[in-house]
Amino acid sequence: MLSRVAGNIYWMARYLERGENTARLISVNSNLLLDLPKAKTPDFGWAPLIAIMGNGKLFYEQYKEPNERNVVKFMLGDTNNPSSVINSLAQAREMMRMLRDIVPVDSWEQLNGLYLSVKNKVSSGITKHNRYDVLKQVILGCQQIMGIASGTMSRGDAYNFLRVGSYLERADMTTRILDVRSANLLPKQEEETNVKLTPFDNIQWVSVLKSLTAYQEYRQRVRLRVKGSDVLKFLLQDPLFPRAIVFCLSMAESYLNHLPKNDTPLRSIAHLQRQVHDHIAFTYFGVEAGENAA
């Protein structure tokens, strides 16, 4: 397979995953702020979303304040933001257009229709009243596109590059969310080890889980009330949850094993896996493995 084709497949998968994840992040954050008092929103408002996506410099070049209107516009429909939902869909669409002899026709039709629909709605103006429907359309649409590919593509190099891209993008988003979101919660809990989680802390940890579609699985697997140390351990090290970092790295490794010239990326994956298993990630977040942060 030509390196250009392989690169297009890899990045197409990453952009689709990014579009879905960004849409979910906006949706969950909107619901979170409805449950929090205004006094709690500065640290857990809209500014953290910009930090999660890592494009604060670009945002503040165009907008004065990280309020709801500006952040949603920037992350959903701003064509100057390379990580916005609309740009993620546009990039994935352009790459899939060049891969139409490789990817399923149904995937192309689904993505083309999704992009044109979202573009039209963004041009018409996204309001609070229709925002949820647009975000849900993006989330479900991206899942359908990848579902079609998963159900119909032969398990060759093209499919392997597709899955590597998806899982690495997913691991990246999980890391970003944990990095930014936990920073506002864990220090306080470390300093006040004898203080139980407040209802608002609990709501915020639930939001972290929901941002990664992990809440239901967490409750079924952990079977404990939501608390910081357990959430971090689950999202970092659970070997069965599809958005946990350990799971994503393991799956990326399994697909890389079937690709040529894979020595360097496999070494990188192995290094990351050792970091997670050795609890370096927990130290980074300020919590030792197994410590009760509540």
BALOBA-1460 file (C-alpha; in Angstrom, 3 decimals):
// residues 294
<rec num="1" residu="m" x="0.000" y="0.000" z="0.000"/>
<rec num="2" residu="l" x="1.271" y="3.479" z="-0.886"/>
<rec num="3" residu="s" x="2.293" y="5.565" z="2.130"/>
<rec num="4" residu="r" x="0.016" y="8.385" z="0.953"/>
<rec num="5" residu="v" x="-2.994" y="6.070" z="0.904"/>
<rec num="6" residu="a" x="-2.099" y="4.617" z="4.292"/>
<rec num="7" residu="g" x="-1.740" y="8.115" z="5.729"/>
<rec num="8" residu="n" x="-5.121" y="9.184" z="4.366"/>
<rec num="9" residu="i" x="-6.844" y="6.154" z="5.891"/>
<rec num="10" residu="y" x="-5.132" y="6.712" z="9.237"/>
<rec num="11" residu="w" x="-6.036" y="10.402" z="9.429"/>
<rec num="12" residu="m" x="-9.539" y="9.871" z="8.098"/>
<rec num="13" residu="a" x="-10.160" y="7.583" z="11.071"/>
<rec num="14" residu="r" x="-8.643" y="10.077" z="13.492"/>
<rec num="15" residu="y" x="-10.754" y="12.955" z="12.183"/>
<rec num="16" residu="l" x="-13.946" y="10.898" z="12.417"/>
<rec num="17" residu="e" x="-13.119" y="9.914" z="15.986"/>
<rec num="18" residu="r" x="-12.218" y="13.516" z="16.814"/>
<rec num="19" residu="g" x="-15.465" y="14.855" z="15.403"/>
<rec num="20" residu="e" x="-17.491" y="12.393" z="17.465"/>
<rec num="21" residu="n" x="-15.492" y="13.029" z="20.647"/>
<rec num="22" residu="t" x="-15.654" y="16.810" z="20.303"/>
<rec num="23" residu="a" x="-19.404" y="16.753" z="19.745"/>
<rec num="24" residu="r" x="-19.880" y="14.584" z="22.835"/>
<rec num="25" residu="l" x="-17.636" y="16.856" z="24.896"/>
<rec num="26" residu="i" x="-19.770" y="19.889" z="24.034"/>
<rec num="27" residu="s" x="-23.000" y="18.027" z="24.739"/>
<rec num="28" residu="v" x="-21.904" y="16.656" z="28.119"/>
<rec num="29" residu="n" x="-20.484" y="20.008" z="29.209"/>
<rec num="30" residu="s" x="-23.764" y="21.726" z="28.372"/>
<rec num="31" residu="n" x="-25.619" y="19.303" z="30.629"/>
<rec num="32" residu="l" x="-23.010" y="19.571" z="33.387"/>
<rec num="33" residu="l" x="-23.356" y="23.318" z="33.733"/>
<rec num="34" residu="l" x="-27.103" y="22.966" z="34.168"/>
<rec num="35" residu="d" x="-26.413" y="20.926" z="37.326"/>
<rec num="36" residu="l" x="-23.765" y="23.202" z="38.846"/>
<rec num="37" residu="p" x="-24.298" y="26.482" z="40.724"/>
<rec num="38" residu="k" x="-22.709" y="29.549" z="39.161"/>
<rec num="39" residu="a" x="-20.051" y="29.652" z="41.884"/>
<rec num="40" residu="k" x="-18.743" y="26.309" z="40.650"/>
<rec num="41" residu="t" x="-18.635" y="27.080" z="36.946"/>
<rec num="42" residu="p" x="-15.381" y="29.119" z="36.573"/>
<rec num="43" residu="d" x="-13.129" y="26.067" z="37.033"/>
<rec num="44" residu="f" x="-15.519" y="23.689" z="35.335"/>
<rec num="45" residu="g" x="-17.137" y="25.953" z="32.771"/>
<rec num="46" residu="w" x="-16.328" y="26.377" z="29.093"/>
<rec num="47" residu="a" x="-12.651" y="27.366" z="29.262"/>
<rec num="48" residu="p" x="-11.503" y="23.805" z="30.127"/>
<rec num="49" residu="l" x="-12.870" y="22.571" z="26.794"/>
<rec num="50" residu="i" x="-10.425" y="24.847" z="24.997"/>
<rec num="51" residu="a" x="-7.620" y="23.461" z="27.154"/>
<rec num="52" residu="i" x="-8.667" y="19.887" z="26.390"/>
<rec num="53" residu="m" x="-8.451" y="20.513" z="22.659"/>
<rec num="54" residu="g" x="-5.094" y="22.267" z="23.049"/>
<rec num="55" residu="n" x="-5.893" y="25.290" z="20.884"/>
<rec num="56" residu="g" x="-6.172" y="28.091" z="23.438"/>
<rec num="57" residu="k" x="-3.833" y="30.416" z="21.540"/>
<rec num="58" residu="l" x="-5.986" y="30.252" z="18.426"/>
<rec num="59" residu="f" x="-9.173" y="30.736" z="20.438"/>
<rec num="60" residu="y" x="-7.996" y="33.887" z="22.229"/>
<rec num="61" residu="e" x="-6.784" y="35.368" z="18.960"/>
<rec num="62" residu="q" x="-10.402" y="35.365" z="17.775"/>
<rec num="63" residu="y" x="-12.526" y="35.644" z="20.919"/>
<rec num="64" residu="k" x="-12.325" y="37.767" z="24.046"/>
<rec num="65" residu="e" x="-13.972" y="35.464" z="26.572"/>
<rec num="66" residu="p" x="-14.389" y="31.675" z="26.870"/>
<rec num="67" residu="n" x="-18.136" y="31.892" z="27.409"/>
<rec num="68" residu="e" x="-20.717" y="29.414" z="26.186"/>
<rec num="69" residu="r" x="-21.507" y="31.185" z="22.935"/>
<rec num="70" residu="n" x="-17.878" y="31.663" z="21.894"/>
<rec num="71" residu="v" x="-16.610" y="28.221" z="22.878"/>
<rec num="72" residu="v" x="-19.486" y="26.353" z="21.240"/>
<rec num="73" residu="k" x="-19.064" y="28.381" z="18.063"/>
<rec num="74" residu="f" x="-15.302" y="27.784" z="18.061"/>
<rec num="75" residu="m" x="-15.517" y="24.046" z="18.721"/>
<rec num="76" residu="l" x="-18.552" y="23.244" z="16.612"/>
<rec num="77" residu="g" x="-18.646" y="25.419" z="13.525"/>
<rec num="78" residu="d" x="-15.548" y="27.629" z="13.314"/>
<rec num="79" residu="t" x="-13.767" y="26.858" z="10.038"/>
<rec num="80" residu="n" x="-10.636" y="28.615" z="11.343"/>
<rec num="81" residu="n" x="-10.319" y="26.000" z="14.068"/>
<rec num="82" residu="p" x="-8.698" y="22.849" z="12.619"/>
<rec num="83" residu="s" x="-10.159" y="20.760" z="15.459"/>
<rec num="84" residu="s" x="-13.751" y="21.991" z="15.205"/>
<rec num="85" residu="v" x="-16.478" y="19.473" z="14.491"/>
<rec num="86" residu="i" x="-17.180" y="20.895" z="11.046"/>
<rec num="87" residu="n" x="-13.487" y="20.871" z="10.091"/>
<rec num="88" residu="s" x="-13.025" y="17.336" z="11.406"/>
<rec num="89" residu="l" x="-15.906" y="16.179" z="9.216"/>
<rec num="90" residu="a" x="-14.584" y="18.170" z="6.252"/>
<rec num="91" residu="q" x="-11.097" y="16.675" z="6.559"/>
<rec num="92" residu="a" x="-12.450" y="13.145" z="6.953"/>
<rec num="93" residu="r" x="-14.738" y="13.668" z="3.954"/>
<rec num="94" residu="e" x="-11.932" y="14.929" z="1.731"/>
<rec num="95" residu="m" x="-9.722" y="11.987" z="2.615"/>
<rec num="96" residu="m" x="-12.524" y="9.486" z="2.138"/>
<rec num="97" residu="r" x="-13.287" y="11.046" z="-1.246"/>
<rec num="98" residu="m" x="-9.762" y="10.119" z="-2.324"/>
<rec num="99" residu="l" x="-10.248" y="6.609" z="-0.915"/>
<rec num="100" residu="r" x="-13.555" y="5.760" z="-2.546"/>
<rec num="101" residu="d" x="-12.071" y="2.702" z="-4.225"/>
<rec num="102" residu="i" x="-11.020" y="1.374" z="-0.802"/>
<rec num="103" residu="v" x="-13.686" y="2.357" z="1.736"/>
<rec num="104" residu="p" x="-17.286" y="1.086" z="1.504"/>
<rec num="105" residu="v" x="-19.612" y="3.124" z="-0.714"/>
<rec num="106" residu="d" x="-22.149" y="3.277" z="2.110"/>
<rec num="107" residu="s" x="-19.565" y="4.878" z="4.405"/>
<rec num="108" residu="w" x="-18.877" y="7.570" z="1.808"/>
<rec num="109" residu="e" x="-22.563" y="8.294" z="1.306"/>
<rec num="110" residu="q" x="-23.129" y="8.497" z="5.055"/>
<rec num="111" residu="l" x="-20.188" y="10.853" z="5.640"/>
<rec num="112" residu="n" x="-20.982" y="13.047" z="2.660"/>
<rec num="113" residu="g" x="-24.582" y="13.423" z="3.793"/>
<rec num="114" residu="l" x="-23.565" y="14.080" z="7.399"/>
<rec num="115" residu="y" x="-21.077" y="16.773" z="6.437"/>
<rec num="116" residu="l" x="-23.473" y="18.592" z="4.106"/>
<rec num="117" residu="s" x="-26.264" y="18.480" z="6.693"/>
<rec num="118" residu="v" x="-24.098" y="19.811" z="9.531"/>
<rec num="119" residu="k" x="-22.545" y="22.447" z="7.266"/>
<rec num="120" residu="n" x="-26.011" y="23.683" z="6.313"/>
<rec num="121" residu="k" x="-27.117" y="23.858" z="9.954"/>
<rec num="122" residu="v" x="-23.956" y="25.685" z="10.985"/>
<rec num="123" residu="s" x="-24.479" y="28.200" z="8.176"/>
<rec num="124" residu="s" x="-28.076" y="28.733" z="9.299"/>
<rec num="125" residu="g" x="-26.956" y="29.220" z="12.891"/>
<rec num="126" residu="i" x="-26.749" y="26.803" z="15.813"/>
<rec num="127" residu="t" x="-28.924" y="27.811" z="18.756"/>
<rec num="128" residu="k" x="-29.408" y="26.330" z="22.212"/>
<rec num="129" residu="h" x="-32.668" y="24.854" z="20.951"/>
<rec num="130" residu="n" x="-31.156" y="22.825" z="18.098"/>
<rec num="131" residu="r" x="-27.614" y="22.328" z="19.428"/>
<rec num="132" residu="y" x="-28.354" y="19.007" z="21.095"/>
<rec num="133" residu="d" x="-29.912" y="17.554" z="17.938"/>
<rec num="134" residu="v" x="-26.929" y="18.615" z="15.804"/>
<rec num="135" residu="l" x="-24.423" y="17.167" z="18.266"/>
<rec num="136" residu="k" x="-26.377" y="13.931" z="18.519"/>
<rec num="137" residu="q" x="-26.494" y="13.739" z="14.721"/>
<rec num="138" residu="v" x="-22.701" y="14.045" z="14.562"/>
<rec num="139" residu="i" x="-22.096" y="11.439" z="17.272"/>
<rec num="140" residu="l" x="-24.455" y="8.874" z="15.766"/>
<rec num="141" residu="g" x="-23.340" y="9.658" z="12.213"/>
<rec num="142" residu="c" x="-19.657" y="9.085" z="12.973"/>
<rec num="143" residu="q" x="-20.499" y="5.858" z="14.777"/>
<rec num="144" residu="q" x="-22.522" y="4.665" z="11.787"/>
<rec num="145" residu="i" x="-19.701" y="5.434" z="9.365"/>
<rec num="146" residu="m" x="-17.181" y="3.450" z="11.371"/>
<rec num="147" residu="g" x="-19.727" y="0.707" z="11.970"/>
<rec num="148" residu="i" x="-20.265" y="0.283" z="8.230"/>
<rec num="149" residu="a" x="-16.516" y="0.127" z="7.661"/>
<rec num="150" residu="s" x="-16.064" y="-2.379" z="10.465"/>
<rec num="151" residu="g" x="-18.830" y="-4.586" z="9.119"/>
<rec num="152" residu="t" x="-17.839" y="-4.602" z="5.453"/>
<rec num="153" residu="m" x="-14.087" y="-3.957" z="4.999"/>
<rec num="154" residu="s" x="-11.698" y="-6.842" z="4.460"/>
<rec num="155" residu="r" x="-9.183" y="-7.262" z="7.271"/>
<rec num="156" residu="g" x="-6.188" y="-6.087" z="5.276"/>
<rec num="157" residu="d" x="-3.733" y="-3.206" z="5.607"/>
<rec num="158" residu="a" x="-6.389" y="-0.564" z="4.927"/>
<rec num="159" residu="y" x="-8.561" y="-1.767" z="7.785"/>
<rec num="160" residu="n" x="-5.559" y="-2.070" z="10.107"/>
<rec num="161" residu="f" x="-4.536" y="1.542" z="9.462"/>
<rec num="162" residu="l" x="-8.152" y="2.599" z="10.019"/>
<rec num="163" residu="r" x="-8.308" y="0.969" z="13.443"/>
<rec num="164" residu="v" x="-4.876" y="2.195" z="14.527"/>
<rec num="165" residu="g" x="-5.983" y="5.758" z="13.777"/>
<rec num="166" residu="s" x="-9.243" y="5.356" z="15.685"/>
<rec num="167" residu="y" x="-7.687" y="3.894" z="18.817"/>
<rec num="168" residu="l" x="-4.799" y="6.350" z="19.001"/>
<rec num="169" residu="e" x="-7.173" y="9.305" z="18.626"/>
<rec num="170" residu="r" x="-9.418" y="7.799" z="21.292"/>
<rec num="171" residu="a" x="-6.516" y="7.330" z="23.706"/>
<rec num="172" residu="d" x="-5.402" y="10.892" z="23.037"/>
<rec num="173" residu="m" x="-8.827" y="12.291" z="23.893"/>
<rec num="174" residu="t" x="-9.096" y="10.225" z="27.076"/>
<rec num="175" residu="t" x="-5.705" y="11.530" z="28.191"/>
<rec num="176" residu="r" x="-6.628" y="15.135" z="27.436"/>
<rec num="177" residu="i" x="-9.916" y="14.954" z="29.321"/>
<rec num="178" residu="l" x="-8.312" y="13.344" z="32.377"/>
<rec num="179" residu="d" x="-5.445" y="15.823" z="32.345"/>
<rec num="180" residu="v" x="-7.606" y="18.942" z="32.315"/>
<rec num="181" residu="r" x="-10.668" y="17.791" z="34.229"/>
<rec num="182" residu="s" x="-8.860" y="16.111" z="37.120"/>
<rec num="183" residu="a" x="-6.640" y="19.149" z="37.690"/>
<rec num="184" residu="n" x="-9.594" y="21.039" z="39.192"/>
<rec num="185" residu="l" x="-10.627" y="18.213" z="41.495"/>
<rec num="186" residu="l" x="-7.727" y="16.091" z="42.719"/>
<rec num="187" residu="p" x="-5.543" y="18.759" z="44.412"/>
<rec num="188" residu="k" x="-8.411" y="19.787" z="46.636"/>
<rec num="189" residu="q" x="-9.138" y="16.204" z="47.579"/>
<rec num="190" residu="e" x="-5.465" y="15.528" z="48.353"/>
<rec num="191" residu="e" x="-5.270" y="18.490" z="50.673"/>
<rec num="192" residu="e" x="-8.493" y="17.534" z="52.400"/>
<rec num="193" residu="t" x="-8.177" y="13.777" z="52.639"/>
<rec num="194" residu="n" x="-10.678" y="13.581" z="55.463"/>
<rec num="195" residu="v" x="-13.363" y="15.474" z="53.559"/>
<rec num="196" residu="k" x="-15.853" y="13.453" z="51.594"/>
<rec num="197" residu="l" x="-16.797" y="14.296" z="48.023"/>
<rec num="198" residu="t" x="-19.353" y="17.054" z="47.822"/>
<rec num="199" residu="p" x="-22.395" y="16.513" z="45.595"/>
<rec num="200" residu="f" x="-20.888" y="18.931" z="43.094"/>
<rec num="201" residu="d" x="-17.563" y="17.064" z="42.994"/>
<rec num="202" residu="n" x="-19.502" y="13.895" z="42.318"/>
<rec num="203" residu="i" x="-21.395" y="15.566" z="39.469"/>
<rec num="204" residu="q" x="-18.121" y="16.657" z="37.897"/>
<rec num="205" residu="w" x="-16.577" y="13.181" z="38.067"/>
<rec num="206" residu="v" x="-19.752" y="11.748" z="36.558"/>
<rec num="207" residu="s" x="-19.332" y="14.287" z="33.761"/>
<rec num="208" residu="v" x="-15.776" y="13.053" z="33.132"/>
<rec num="209" residu="l" x="-17.148" y="9.535" z="32.726"/>
<rec num="210" residu="k" x="-19.980" y="10.654" z="30.459"/>
<rec num="211" residu="s" x="-17.562" y="12.617" z="28.267"/>
<rec num="212" residu="l" x="-16.054" y="9.231" z="27.430"/>
<rec num="213" residu="t" x="-19.330" y="7.253" z="27.425"/>
<rec num="214" residu="a" x="-17.959" y="5.448" z="30.467"/>
<rec num="215" residu="y" x="-20.561" y="6.103" z="33.179"/>
<rec num="216" residu="q" x="-22.685" y="3.003" z="32.663"/>
<rec num="217" residu="e" x="-19.699" y="0.683" z="32.328"/>
<rec num="218" residu="y" x="-18.034" y="2.233" z="35.379"/>
<rec num="219" residu="r" x="-21.095" y="1.591" z="37.534"/>
<rec num="220" residu="q" x="-21.385" y="-1.982" z="36.296"/>
<rec num="221" residu="r" x="-17.692" y="-2.821" z="36.640"/>
<rec num="222" residu="v" x="-16.534" y="-0.824" z="39.663"/>
<rec num="223" residu="r" x="-19.783" y="-1.080" z="41.647"/>
<rec num="224" residu="l" x="-18.771" y="1.780" z="43.929"/>
<rec num="225" residu="r" x="-19.854" y="5.378" z="44.191"/>
<rec num="226" residu="v" x="-18.064" y="7.684" z="41.788"/>
<rec num="227" residu="k" x="-14.796" y="9.028" z="43.190"/>
<rec num="228" residu="g" x="-11.644" y="10.413" z="41.636"/>
<rec num="229" residu="s" x="-9.123" y="7.636" z="42.247"/>
<rec num="230" residu="d" x="-11.505" y="4.957" z="40.976"/>
<rec num="231" residu="v" x="-12.434" y="6.991" z="37.899"/>
<rec num="232" residu="l" x="-8.777" y="7.521" z="37.009"/>
<rec num="233" residu="k" x="-7.910" y="3.877" z="37.525"/>
<rec num="234" residu="f" x="-10.862" y="2.770" z="35.398"/>
<rec num="235" residu="l" x="-10.186" y="5.158" z="32.510"/>
<rec num="236" residu="l" x="-6.454" y="4.525" z="32.535"/>
<rec num="237" residu="q" x="-6.141" y="0.837" z="33.260"/>
<rec num="238" residu="d" x="-9.365" y="-1.061" z="32.639"/>
<rec num="239" residu="p" x="-8.467" y="-3.764" z="30.077"/>
<rec num="240" residu="l" x="-12.019" y="-4.244" z="28.789"/>
<rec num="241" residu="f" x="-13.484" y="-0.739" z="28.412"/>
<rec num="242" residu="p" x="-13.008" y="0.507" z="24.797"/>
<rec num="243" residu="r" x="-12.042" y="4.062" z="25.781"/>
<rec num="244" residu="a" x="-9.647" y="3.187" z="28.596"/>
<rec num="245" residu="i" x="-6.077" y="4.044" z="27.678"/>
<rec num="246" residu="v" x="-4.755" y="0.524" z="28.304"/>
<rec num="247" residu="f" x="-7.437" y="-0.946" z="26.055"/>
<rec num="248" residu="c" x="-6.809" y="1.575" z="23.253"/>
<rec num="249" residu="l" x="-3.060" y="0.978" z="23.326"/>
<rec num="250" residu="s" x="-3.550" y="-2.778" z="23.343"/>
<rec num="251" residu="m" x="-5.857" y="-2.638" z="20.331"/>
<rec num="252" residu="a" x="-3.568" y="-0.263" z="18.433"/>
<rec num="253" residu="e" x="-0.711" y="-2.673" z="19.110"/>
<rec num="254" residu="s" x="-2.703" y="-5.646" z="17.830"/>
<rec num="255" residu="y" x="-3.446" y="-3.917" z="14.512"/>
<rec num="256" residu="l" x="0.113" y="-2.597" z="14.184"/>
<rec num="257" residu="n" x="1.382" y="-6.153" z="14.474"/>
<rec num="258" residu="h" x="-0.212" y="-6.889" z="11.096"/>
<rec num="259" residu="l" x="1.416" y="-3.919" z="9.334"/>
<rec num="260" residu="p" x="4.867" y="-3.719" z="7.716"/>
<rec num="261" residu="k" x="7.742" y="-1.614" z="9.090"/>
<rec num="262" residu="n" x="6.102" y="-1.452" z="12.484"/>
<rec num="263" residu="d" x="9.154" y="-1.581" z="14.777"/>
<rec num="264" residu="t" x="9.232" y="2.097" z="15.778"/>
<rec num="265" residu="p" x="5.491" y="2.552" z="16.481"/>
<rec num="266" residu="l" x="5.385" y="-0.741" z="18.386"/>
<rec num="267" residu="r" x="8.248" y="0.419" z="20.612"/>
<rec num="268" residu="s" x="6.362" y="3.655" z="21.292"/>
<rec num="269" residu="i" x="3.218" y="1.732" z="22.186"/>
<rec num="270" residu="a" x="5.181" y="-0.562" z="24.514"/>
<rec num="271" residu="h" x="6.723" y="2.448" z="26.263"/>
<rec num="272" residu="l" x="3.305" y="4.003" z="26.848"/>
<rec num="273" residu="q" x="1.924" y="0.720" z="28.137"/>
<rec num="274" residu="r" x="4.757" y="0.472" z="30.664"/>
<rec num="275" residu="q" x="4.047" y="3.990" z="31.865"/>
<rec num="276" residu="v" x="0.421" y="3.203" z="32.546"/>
<rec num="277" residu="h" x="1.118" y="-0.144" z="34.193"/>
<rec num="278" residu="d" x="3.859" y="1.360" z="36.373"/>
<rec num="279" residu="h" x="1.411" y="4.014" z="37.622"/>
<rec num="280" residu="i" x="3.417" y="6.903" z="36.220"/>
<rec num="281" residu="a" x="0.159" y="8.283" z="34.923"/>
<rec num="282" residu="f" x="-1.299" y="8.243" z="38.434"/>
<rec num="283" residu="t" x="1.666" y="10.164" z="39.790"/>
<rec num="284" residu="y" x="1.193" y="12.718" z="37.022"/>
<rec num="285" residu="f" x="-2.389" y="13.246" z="38.055"/>
<rec num="286" residu="g" x="-1.375" y="13.563" z="41.698"/>
<rec num="287" residu="v" x="-2.817" y="10.260" z="42.882"/>
<rec num="288" residu="e" x="-0.914" y="7.095" z="43.723"/>
<rec num="289" residu="a" x="-2.422" y="3.845" z="42.513"/>
<rec num="290" residu="g" x="-5.017" y="2.537" z="44.913"/>
<rec num="291" residu="e" x="-5.088" y="5.707" z="47.011"/>
<rec num="292" residu="n" x="-8.455" y="6.846" z="48.276"/>
<rec num="293" residu="a" x="-8.733" y="10.414" z="47.013"/>
<rec num="294" residu="a" x="-12.096" y="11.045" z="48.608"/>
